[in-house]
Amino acid sequence: MGKYLVTGGAGYVGSVVAQHLLEADHEVTVLDNLSTGFRSGVPDGAAFIEGDLRDAAKWLDASYDAVLHFAAFSQVGESVARPEKYWENNVGGTMALLAAMRAAGVGTLVFSSTAATYGEPVHTPITETDPTAPTSPYGATKLAVDHMIGGAAAAHGLAAVSLRYFNVAGAYGGCGERHDPESHLIPLVLQVARGKREAISVYGDDYPTPDGTCVRDYIHVADLAEAHLLALAAAKPGEHLICNLGNGNGFSVREVIETVRRVTGHPVPEITAPRRPGDPAVLVASARTARDRLGWHPRRPDLTTIVADAWTFANR
């Protein structure tokens, strides 16, 4: 049994990972300032500290085996409007966390990174060796943290794994998406099915894809959580391993909408809108590194399961 600090563990992905750690009989402490997370999202059985990432040194000590780090702001649009907020928290907060880990002698880190580090893909599926050219301050801050972690691994022997997510969706154990404002497609379409939104906007239907709408790689949040536990086991001192996490295939916007209609039995009116600047036609991950190095295989790759679990959470 291990003892783990989960920063941002009251948020969507962090809470599901914390739940998986508890189910594996680990001891879990969640550190979250609740600026975007929810106290009710902290799983039963986890200790909870309401506090800021920059103050991690107050609570982190040598009794912890590792840190799993999810405490970041993640709204792309907001990062464009308020870049200083993202640099201060995502980068400054992680610098403070790494310093606290060094001081406490905690030598293992699993970091919640993002596909936004790649920016416009040069080809698909995207691999970890592809160029990184983020198109938003959010992606830039996450890439800066990846560089920071790589330096800490080389200089101080940190055992680190960065997991670059693509599109996370679904729900697990009473934990699901409840962002405010919501910007992710599946919960937005579910809001239409629930009568909370009049229609879903389809931004562009003339892309070079089978049905003309953008294609994205969706991964179930429970599969994502399982990858974090495998990453803990795979982390090696002095190495910074970077792994993409995705299904390796994509679903179009229209496929998502049709799946929501089928799963919920509700109509989902749609409105065709102009393309959004910077939206690539296809974003799909190669998860070969995660398979080879972590032994990870997504067990819930079908869109129906992802949508059905998200629908159950939305109606809780």
Contacts in CASP RR format, 6 or more apart in sequence:
PFRMAT RR
TARGET T0000
AUTHOR 0000-0000-0000
METHOD contacts of the structure
MODEL  1
MGKYLVTGGAGYVGSVVAQHLLEADHEVTVLDNLSTGFRSGVPDGAAFIE
GDLRDAAKWLDASYDAVLHFAAFSQVGESVARPEKYWENNVGGTMALLAA
MRAAGVGTLVFSSTAATYGEPVHTPITETDPTAPTSPYGATKLAVDHMIG
GAAAAHGLAAVSLRYFNVAGAYGGCGERHDPESHLIPLVLQVARGKREAI
SVYGDDYPTPDGTCVRDYIHVADLAEAHLLALAAAKPGEHLICNLGNGNG
FSVREVIETVRRVTGHPVPEITAPRRPGDPAVLVASARTARDRLGWHPRR
PDLTTIVADAWTFANR
1 25 0 8 1.000
1 26 0 8 1.000
1 27 0 8 1.000
2 26 0 8 1.000
2 27 0 8 1.000
2 65 0 8 1.000
3 26 0 8 1.000
3 27 0 8 1.000
3 28 0 8 1.000
3 29 0 8 1.000
3 63 0 8 1.000
3 64 0 8 1.000
3 65 0 8 1.000
4 21 0 8 1.000
4 26 0 8 1.000
4 27 0 8 1.000
4 28 0 8 1.000
4 29 0 8 1.000
4 64 0 8 1.000
4 65 0 8 1.000
4 66 0 8 1.000
4 67 0 8 1.000
4 68 0 8 1.000
4 232 0 8 1.000
5 29 0 8 1.000
5 31 0 8 1.000
5 56 0 8 1.000
5 59 0 8 1.000
5 60 0 8 1.000
5 64 0 8 1.000
5 66 0 8 1.000
5 67 0 8 1.000
5 68 0 8 1.000
5 106 0 8 1.000
6 14 0 8 1.000
6 17 0 8 1.000
6 18 0 8 1.000
6 21 0 8 1.000
6 28 0 8 1.000
6 29 0 8 1.000
6 30 0 8 1.000
6 31 0 8 1.000
6 46 0 8 1.000
6 67 0 8 1.000
6 68 0 8 1.000
6 70 0 8 1.000
7 31 0 8 1.000
7 32 0 8 1.000
7 53 0 8 1.000
7 56 0 8 1.000
7 67 0 8 1.000
7 68 0 8 1.000
7 69 0 8 1.000
7 70 0 8 1.000
7 71 0 8 1.000
7 97 0 8 1.000
8 14 0 8 1.000
8 30 0 8 1.000
8 31 0 8 1.000
8 32 0 8 1.000
8 37 0 8 1.000
8 69 0 8 1.000
8 70 0 8 1.000
8 71 0 8 1.000
9 15 0 8 1.000
9 17 0 8 1.000
9 18 0 8 1.000
9 30 0 8 1.000
9 31 0 8 1.000
9 32 0 8 1.000
9 37 0 8 1.000
9 41 0 8 1.000
9 42 0 8 1.000
9 70 0 8 1.000
9 71 0 8 1.000
10 30 0 8 1.000
10 32 0 8 1.000
10 34 0 8 1.000
10 37 0 8 1.000
10 38 0 8 1.000
10 39 0 8 1.000
10 41 0 8 1.000
10 42 0 8 1.000
10 48 0 8 1.000
11 32 0 8 1.000
11 36 0 8 1.000
11 37 0 8 1.000
11 38 0 8 1.000
11 41 0 8 1.000
11 70 0 8 1.000
11 175 0 8 1.000
12 168 0 8 1.000
12 175 0 8 1.000
12 176 0 8 1.000
12 177 0 8 1.000
12 178 0 8 1.000
12 179 0 8 1.000
12 221 0 8 1.000
13 70 0 8 1.000
13 112 0 8 1.000
13 165 0 8 1.000
13 168 0 8 1.000
13 221 0 8 1.000
13 224 0 8 1.000
13 225 0 8 1.000
14 68 0 8 1.000
14 70 0 8 1.000
14 112 0 8 1.000
15 30 0 8 1.000
15 41 0 8 1.000
15 42 0 8 1.000
15 43 0 8 1.000
15 175 0 8 1.000
15 176 0 8 1.000
16 172 0 8 1.000
16 173 0 8 1.000
16 175 0 8 1.000
16 176 0 8 1.000
16 221 0 8 1.000
16 222 0 8 1.000
16 224 0 8 1.000
16 225 0 8 1.000
17 68 0 8 1.000
17 70 0 8 1.000
17 224 0 8 1.000
17 225 0 8 1.000
17 228 0 8 1.000
17 229 0 8 1.000
18 28 0 8 1.000
18 30 0 8 1.000
18 42 0 8 1.000
18 43 0 8 1.000
18 46 0 8 1.000
19 43 0 8 1.000
19 172 0 8 1.000
19 173 0 8 1.000
19 175 0 8 1.000
19 225 0 8 1.000
20 222 0 8 1.000
20 225 0 8 1.000
20 226 0 8 1.000
20 228 0 8 1.000
20 229 0 8 1.000
21 28 0 8 1.000
21 68 0 8 1.000
21 229 0 8 1.000
22 28 0 8 1.000
22 43 0 8 1.000
22 45 0 8 1.000
22 46 0 8 1.000
24 229 0 8 1.000
27 47 0 8 1.000
28 43 0 8 1.000
28 45 0 8 1.000
28 46 0 8 1.000
28 47 0 8 1.000
29 46 0 8 1.000
29 47 0 8 1.000
29 48 0 8 1.000
29 49 0 8 1.000
29 59 0 8 1.000
29 64 0 8 1.000
30 42 0 8 1.000
30 46 0 8 1.000
30 47 0 8 1.000
30 48 0 8 1.000
30 49 0 8 1.000
31 49 0 8 1.000
31 51 0 8 1.000
31 53 0 8 1.000
31 56 0 8 1.000
31 59 0 8 1.000
31 71 0 8 1.000
32 42 0 8 1.000
32 48 0 8 1.000
32 49 0 8 1.000
32 50 0 8 1.000
32 51 0 8 1.000
32 71 0 8 1.000
33 50 0 8 1.000
33 51 0 8 1.000
33 52 0 8 1.000
33 53 0 8 1.000
33 71 0 8 1.000
34 50 0 8 1.000
36 73 0 8 1.000
36 179 0 8 1.000
38 178 0 8 1.000
39 48 0 8 1.000
39 50 0 8 1.000
41 175 0 8 1.000
42 48 0 8 1.000
43 175 0 8 1.000
49 59 0 8 1.000
53 71 0 8 1.000
53 89 0 8 1.000
53 93 0 8 1.000
53 94 0 8 1.000
53 96 0 8 1.000
53 97 0 8 1.000
54 92 0 8 1.000
54 93 0 8 1.000
54 96 0 8 1.000
55 96 0 8 1.000
56 96 0 8 1.000
56 97 0 8 1.000
56 100 0 8 1.000
56 101 0 8 1.000
57 96 0 8 1.000
57 99 0 8 1.000
57 100 0 8 1.000
57 103 0 8 1.000
57 104 0 8 1.000
60 67 0 8 1.000
60 100 0 8 1.000
60 101 0 8 1.000
60 103 0 8 1.000
60 104 0 8 1.000
60 106 0 8 1.000
61 104 0 8 1.000
62 104 0 8 1.000
62 105 0 8 1.000
62 106 0 8 1.000
64 104 0 8 1.000
64 106 0 8 1.000
65 106 0 8 1.000
65 108 0 8 1.000
66 106 0 8 1.000
66 107 0 8 1.000
66 108 0 8 1.000
66 109 0 8 1.000
66 110 0 8 1.000
66 232 0 8 1.000
66 235 0 8 1.000
67 97 0 8 1.000
67 101 0 8 1.000
67 106 0 8 1.000
67 108 0 8 1.000
67 109 0 8 1.000
67 110 0 8 1.000
68 109 0 8 1.000
68 110 0 8 1.000
68 112 0 8 1.000
68 228 0 8 1.000
68 232 0 8 1.000
69 94 0 8 1.000
69 97 0 8 1.000
69 109 0 8 1.000
69 110 0 8 1.000
69 111 0 8 1.000
69 112 0 8 1.000
70 112 0 8 1.000
71 89 0 8 1.000
71 93 0 8 1.000
71 97 0 8 1.000
72 89 0 8 1.000
72 90 0 8 1.000
72 112 0 8 1.000
72 141 0 8 1.000
72 142 0 8 1.000
73 79 0 8 1.000
73 85 0 8 1.000
73 86 0 8 1.000
73 89 0 8 1.000
73 90 0 8 1.000
73 138 0 8 1.000
74 114 0 8 1.000
74 138 0 8 1.000
75 138 0 8 1.000
75 179 0 8 1.000
75 181 0 8 1.000
75 183 0 8 1.000
76 116 0 8 1.000
76 136 0 8 1.000
76 138 0 8 1.000
76 139 0 8 1.000
76 183 0 8 1.000
77 136 0 8 1.000
77 138 0 8 1.000
78 85 0 8 1.000
78 86 0 8 1.000
78 138 0 8 1.000
79 85 0 8 1.000
79 86 0 8 1.000
79 136 0 8 1.000
79 137 0 8 1.000
79 138 0 8 1.000
79 139 0 8 1.000
79 141 0 8 1.000
80 136 0 8 1.000
80 137 0 8 1.000
83 137 0 8 1.000
86 137 0 8 1.000
86 138 0 8 1.000
86 141 0 8 1.000
87 137 0 8 1.000
87 141 0 8 1.000
90 138 0 8 1.000
90 141 0 8 1.000
90 142 0 8 1.000
90 144 0 8 1.000
90 145 0 8 1.000
91 141 0 8 1.000
91 144 0 8 1.000
91 145 0 8 1.000
91 148 0 8 1.000
94 145 0 8 1.000
94 148 0 8 1.000
94 149 0 8 1.000
95 148 0 8 1.000
98 109 0 8 1.000
98 148 0 8 1.000
98 149 0 8 1.000
98 152 0 8 1.000
98 158 0 8 1.000
101 107 0 8 1.000
101 109 0 8 1.000
101 158 0 8 1.000
102 152 0 8 1.000
102 156 0 8 1.000
107 157 0 8 1.000
107 158 0 8 1.000
107 159 0 8 1.000
107 237 0 8 1.000
108 158 0 8 1.000
108 159 0 8 1.000
108 160 0 8 1.000
108 232 0 8 1.000
108 235 0 8 1.000
109 149 0 8 1.000
109 158 0 8 1.000
109 159 0 8 1.000
109 160 0 8 1.000
109 161 0 8 1.000
109 235 0 8 1.000
110 160 0 8 1.000
110 161 0 8 1.000
110 163 0 8 1.000
110 228 0 8 1.000
110 231 0 8 1.000
110 232 0 8 1.000
110 235 0 8 1.000
111 145 0 8 1.000
111 146 0 8 1.000
111 149 0 8 1.000
111 160 0 8 1.000
111 161 0 8 1.000
111 162 0 8 1.000
111 163 0 8 1.000
112 163 0 8 1.000
112 165 0 8 1.000
113 142 0 8 1.000
113 145 0 8 1.000
113 146 0 8 1.000
113 162 0 8 1.000
113 163 0 8 1.000
113 164 0 8 1.000
113 165 0 8 1.000
113 242 0 8 1.000
114 138 0 8 1.000
114 139 0 8 1.000
114 142 0 8 1.000
114 164 0 8 1.000
114 165 0 8 1.000
115 126 0 8 1.000
115 164 0 8 1.000
115 165 0 8 1.000
115 166 0 8 1.000
115 244 0 8 1.000
115 283 0 8 1.000
115 285 0 8 1.000
116 134 0 8 1.000
116 135 0 8 1.000
116 136 0 8 1.000
116 138 0 8 1.000
116 139 0 8 1.000
116 142 0 8 1.000
117 132 0 8 1.000
117 134 0 8 1.000
117 139 0 8 1.000
117 142 0 8 1.000
117 143 0 8 1.000
117 146 0 8 1.000
117 164 0 8 1.000
118 126 0 8 1.000
118 130 0 8 1.000
118 131 0 8 1.000
118 132 0 8 1.000
118 133 0 8 1.000
118 134 0 8 1.000
118 164 0 8 1.000
119 132 0 8 1.000
119 133 0 8 1.000
119 134 0 8 1.000
119 135 0 8 1.000
119 139 0 8 1.000
120 133 0 8 1.000
120 135 0 8 1.000
120 278 0 8 1.000
120 280 0 8 1.000
121 130 0 8 1.000
121 280 0 8 1.000
121 282 0 8 1.000
121 283 0 8 1.000
122 130 0 8 1.000
122 131 0 8 1.000
123 130 0 8 1.000
124 282 0 8 1.000
124 283 0 8 1.000
124 284 0 8 1.000
125 217 0 8 1.000
125 248 0 8 1.000
125 284 0 8 1.000
125 285 0 8 1.000
125 286 0 8 1.000
126 244 0 8 1.000
126 283 0 8 1.000
126 284 0 8 1.000
126 285 0 8 1.000
126 286 0 8 1.000
127 244 0 8 1.000
127 286 0 8 1.000
127 288 0 8 1.000
127 289 0 8 1.000
128 164 0 8 1.000
128 242 0 8 1.000
128 243 0 8 1.000
128 244 0 8 1.000
128 289 0 8 1.000
132 143 0 8 1.000
134 140 0 8 1.000
134 142 0 8 1.000
134 143 0 8 1.000
135 278 0 8 1.000
146 162 0 8 1.000
146 240 0 8 1.000
146 242 0 8 1.000
149 158 0 8 1.000
149 160 0 8 1.000
149 162 0 8 1.000
149 240 0 8 1.000
150 158 0 8 1.000
150 160 0 8 1.000
150 240 0 8 1.000
151 240 0 8 1.000
152 158 0 8 1.000
152 160 0 8 1.000
152 240 0 8 1.000
153 159 0 8 1.000
153 160 0 8 1.000
153 238 0 8 1.000
153 239 0 8 1.000
153 240 0 8 1.000
154 238 0 8 1.000
154 240 0 8 1.000
157 237 0 8 1.000
157 238 0 8 1.000
158 237 0 8 1.000
158 238 0 8 1.000
158 240 0 8 1.000
159 235 0 8 1.000
159 236 0 8 1.000
159 237 0 8 1.000
159 238 0 8 1.000
159 239 0 8 1.000
160 235 0 8 1.000
160 238 0 8 1.000
160 239 0 8 1.000
160 240 0 8 1.000
160 241 0 8 1.000
161 231 0 8 1.000
161 232 0 8 1.000
161 234 0 8 1.000
161 235 0 8 1.000
161 240 0 8 1.000
161 241 0 8 1.000
161 242 0 8 1.000
161 243 0 8 1.000
161 294 0 8 1.000
162 240 0 8 1.000
162 241 0 8 1.000
162 242 0 8 1.000
162 243 0 8 1.000
163 224 0 8 1.000
163 227 0 8 1.000
163 228 0 8 1.000
163 231 0 8 1.000
163 243 0 8 1.000
163 245 0 8 1.000
163 290 0 8 1.000
164 242 0 8 1.000
164 243 0 8 1.000
164 244 0 8 1.000
164 245 0 8 1.000
164 285 0 8 1.000
165 219 0 8 1.000
165 224 0 8 1.000
165 245 0 8 1.000
165 246 0 8 1.000
166 216 0 8 1.000
166 217 0 8 1.000
166 218 0 8 1.000
166 219 0 8 1.000
166 244 0 8 1.000
166 245 0 8 1.000
166 246 0 8 1.000
166 283 0 8 1.000
166 284 0 8 1.000
166 285 0 8 1.000
167 184 0 8 1.000
167 185 0 8 1.000
167 216 0 8 1.000
167 217 0 8 1.000
167 218 0 8 1.000
167 219 0 8 1.000
167 283 0 8 1.000
168 218 0 8 1.000
168 219 0 8 1.000
168 220 0 8 1.000
168 221 0 8 1.000
168 224 0 8 1.000
169 177 0 8 1.000
169 184 0 8 1.000
169 186 0 8 1.000
169 187 0 8 1.000
169 218 0 8 1.000
169 219 0 8 1.000
169 220 0 8 1.000
169 221 0 8 1.000
169 306 0 8 1.000
169 307 0 8 1.000
169 310 0 8 1.000
170 176 0 8 1.000
170 177 0 8 1.000
170 186 0 8 1.000
170 220 0 8 1.000
170 221 0 8 1.000
170 222 0 8 1.000
170 306 0 8 1.000
170 307 0 8 1.000
170 309 0 8 1.000
170 310 0 8 1.000
170 313 0 8 1.000
171 177 0 8 1.000
171 221 0 8 1.000
171 309 0 8 1.000
171 310 0 8 1.000
171 312 0 8 1.000
171 313 0 8 1.000
172 220 0 8 1.000
172 221 0 8 1.000
172 222 0 8 1.000
172 225 0 8 1.000
172 309 0 8 1.000
174 313 0 8 1.000
174 316 0 8 1.000
175 221 0 8 1.000
175 313 0 8 1.000
176 221 0 8 1.000
176 310 0 8 1.000
176 313 0 8 1.000
177 184 0 8 1.000
177 186 0 8 1.000
177 187 0 8 1.000
177 310 0 8 1.000
177 313 0 8 1.000
178 187 0 8 1.000
179 187 0 8 1.000
182 188 0 8 1.000
182 191 0 8 1.000
185 200 0 8 1.000
185 216 0 8 1.000
185 253 0 8 1.000
185 256 0 8 1.000
186 218 0 8 1.000
186 256 0 8 1.000
186 260 0 8 1.000
186 306 0 8 1.000
186 307 0 8 1.000
186 310 0 8 1.000
187 310 0 8 1.000
187 314 0 8 1.000
188 197 0 8 1.000
188 200 0 8 1.000
189 200 0 8 1.000
189 256 0 8 1.000
189 257 0 8 1.000
189 260 0 8 1.000
189 268 0 8 1.000
190 260 0 8 1.000
190 264 0 8 1.000
190 307 0 8 1.000
190 310 0 8 1.000
190 311 0 8 1.000
190 314 0 8 1.000
191 197 0 8 1.000
191 314 0 8 1.000
192 198 0 8 1.000
192 199 0 8 1.000
192 200 0 8 1.000
192 260 0 8 1.000
192 266 0 8 1.000
192 268 0 8 1.000
192 269 0 8 1.000
193 260 0 8 1.000
193 261 0 8 1.000
193 264 0 8 1.000
193 265 0 8 1.000
193 266 0 8 1.000
193 267 0 8 1.000
193 268 0 8 1.000
193 311 0 8 1.000
194 266 0 8 1.000
194 314 0 8 1.000
194 315 0 8 1.000
195 266 0 8 1.000
198 269 0 8 1.000
199 268 0 8 1.000
199 269 0 8 1.000
199 270 0 8 1.000
199 271 0 8 1.000
200 257 0 8 1.000
200 268 0 8 1.000
200 269 0 8 1.000
200 270 0 8 1.000
200 271 0 8 1.000
201 270 0 8 1.000
201 271 0 8 1.000
201 272 0 8 1.000
201 273 0 8 1.000
202 213 0 8 1.000
202 253 0 8 1.000
202 254 0 8 1.000
202 257 0 8 1.000
202 270 0 8 1.000
202 271 0 8 1.000
202 272 0 8 1.000
202 273 0 8 1.000
203 214 0 8 1.000
203 253 0 8 1.000
203 273 0 8 1.000
203 274 0 8 1.000
203 275 0 8 1.000
203 276 0 8 1.000
203 279 0 8 1.000
204 212 0 8 1.000
204 213 0 8 1.000
204 214 0 8 1.000
204 272 0 8 1.000
204 273 0 8 1.000
204 274 0 8 1.000
204 275 0 8 1.000
205 211 0 8 1.000
205 212 0 8 1.000
205 213 0 8 1.000
205 254 0 8 1.000
205 272 0 8 1.000
206 212 0 8 1.000
206 275 0 8 1.000
207 213 0 8 1.000
207 214 0 8 1.000
207 215 0 8 1.000
207 275 0 8 1.000
207 281 0 8 1.000
208 281 0 8 1.000
209 215 0 8 1.000
209 252 0 8 1.000
209 281 0 8 1.000
209 282 0 8 1.000
210 252 0 8 1.000
211 252 0 8 1.000
211 254 0 8 1.000
211 255 0 8 1.000
212 252 0 8 1.000
212 254 0 8 1.000
213 252 0 8 1.000
213 253 0 8 1.000
213 254 0 8 1.000
214 252 0 8 1.000
214 253 0 8 1.000
214 279 0 8 1.000
214 280 0 8 1.000
214 281 0 8 1.000
214 282 0 8 1.000
214 283 0 8 1.000
215 250 0 8 1.000
215 251 0 8 1.000
215 252 0 8 1.000
215 281 0 8 1.000
215 282 0 8 1.000
215 283 0 8 1.000
215 284 0 8 1.000
216 250 0 8 1.000
216 251 0 8 1.000
216 253 0 8 1.000
216 283 0 8 1.000
216 284 0 8 1.000
217 246 0 8 1.000
217 247 0 8 1.000
217 248 0 8 1.000
217 249 0 8 1.000
217 250 0 8 1.000
217 283 0 8 1.000
217 284 0 8 1.000
217 285 0 8 1.000
218 246 0 8 1.000
218 247 0 8 1.000
218 250 0 8 1.000
218 251 0 8 1.000
218 256 0 8 1.000
218 303 0 8 1.000
218 306 0 8 1.000
219 245 0 8 1.000
219 246 0 8 1.000
219 247 0 8 1.000
219 298 0 8 1.000
220 298 0 8 1.000
220 299 0 8 1.000
220 300 0 8 1.000
220 301 0 8 1.000
220 305 0 8 1.000
220 306 0 8 1.000
220 309 0 8 1.000
222 299 0 8 1.000
222 300 0 8 1.000
222 309 0 8 1.000
223 245 0 8 1.000
223 298 0 8 1.000
223 299 0 8 1.000
223 300 0 8 1.000
223 301 0 8 1.000
224 245 0 8 1.000
226 296 0 8 1.000
226 299 0 8 1.000
227 243 0 8 1.000
227 245 0 8 1.000
227 290 0 8 1.000
227 294 0 8 1.000
227 296 0 8 1.000
230 294 0 8 1.000
230 295 0 8 1.000
230 296 0 8 1.000
231 241 0 8 1.000
231 243 0 8 1.000
231 294 0 8 1.000
234 241 0 8 1.000
234 293 0 8 1.000
234 294 0 8 1.000
235 241 0 8 1.000
241 289 0 8 1.000
241 293 0 8 1.000
242 289 0 8 1.000
243 287 0 8 1.000
243 289 0 8 1.000
243 290 0 8 1.000
243 293 0 8 1.000
243 294 0 8 1.000
243 296 0 8 1.000
244 285 0 8 1.000
244 286 0 8 1.000
244 287 0 8 1.000
244 289 0 8 1.000
244 290 0 8 1.000
245 285 0 8 1.000
245 287 0 8 1.000
245 290 0 8 1.000
245 296 0 8 1.000
246 285 0 8 1.000
246 287 0 8 1.000
246 290 0 8 1.000
246 298 0 8 1.000
247 285 0 8 1.000
247 287 0 8 1.000
247 298 0 8 1.000
247 301 0 8 1.000
248 284 0 8 1.000
248 285 0 8 1.000
248 286 0 8 1.000
248 287 0 8 1.000
249 284 0 8 1.000
249 301 0 8 1.000
250 282 0 8 1.000
250 284 0 8 1.000
251 259 0 8 1.000
251 303 0 8 1.000
255 303 0 8 1.000
256 303 0 8 1.000
256 307 0 8 1.000
257 268 0 8 1.000
257 270 0 8 1.000
259 303 0 8 1.000
259 304 0 8 1.000
259 307 0 8 1.000
260 266 0 8 1.000
260 268 0 8 1.000
260 307 0 8 1.000
260 311 0 8 1.000
261 267 0 8 1.000
261 268 0 8 1.000
262 304 0 8 1.000
263 304 0 8 1.000
263 307 0 8 1.000
263 308 0 8 1.000
263 311 0 8 1.000
264 311 0 8 1.000
287 296 0 8 1.000
287 298 0 8 1.000
290 296 0 8 1.000
291 297 0 8 1.000
300 306 0 8 1.000
END
